[in-house]
Amino acid sequence: MARDILIETKDGDLVRLRPMVPGDEDALRHAISQLSSHSRYLRFFNGAATLPDHVVRRLSDVDGTKHIAWAAIDENKENKPIIGAVHAQRSSQDEKRGDFSIGLLDAWHSKGLARLLIALLSAESSKAGFEELIADVLWENKKGRALMGAIGAKSMGSDGSTIQFRMVLDEVLAKLGDKHLSPAMDKVLAAIEDGDFFESAA
């Protein structure tokens, strides 16, 4: 059974949402290089043009249990590049709490992709045994803080430079499904409601 969804953004762009696989390492490295230095800083707390190989390798080293990730693919381009990704990572399969991260190329901000990816990640992570995710967001990242509020994440406090948010997965999914956001979200939610959609992640 295919575990990918082809959606159309509000601007009419075709994007495929699918699970990330270890073979995406080079494509992910290229995507990170396409981020603006400011976006790289907000995402990785480091604006360097390139990241160490071990960091990129860790982001692509998905196993469906300790590390779950979904990628957004630009279907309008022949080489089908990765334009965004969202991750849930934990130290062991028994952990109920994991770390959350998300990144989108600058040109794809404000198109609703972040919420779509978060919905899919939350559903698959919940099925894999995660109950909550923790996200560290820089204070200056206003869009990141707004996104956390929009999906129902709660602040756990700040160290002065970052705010830590707690995402309870059931609450995030309820929040995202609470109102009609877009035809694309309707399509994603319908896939999530299909009990077989995440069966290969079990």
Secondary structure, DSSP 8 states (H G I E B T S, - for coil): ----EEEE-TTS-EEEEEE--GGGHHHHHHHHHHS-HHHHHHHHS---SS--HHHHHHHH---SSSEEEEEEEETTSTT--EEEEEEEE-SSTT-SEEEEEEEE-GGGTTSSHHHHHHHHHHHHHHHTT--EEEEEEETT-HHHHHHHHHTT-EEEEE-SSEEEEEEEHHHHHHHHTSS---HHHHHHHHHHHSTTTTGGG-
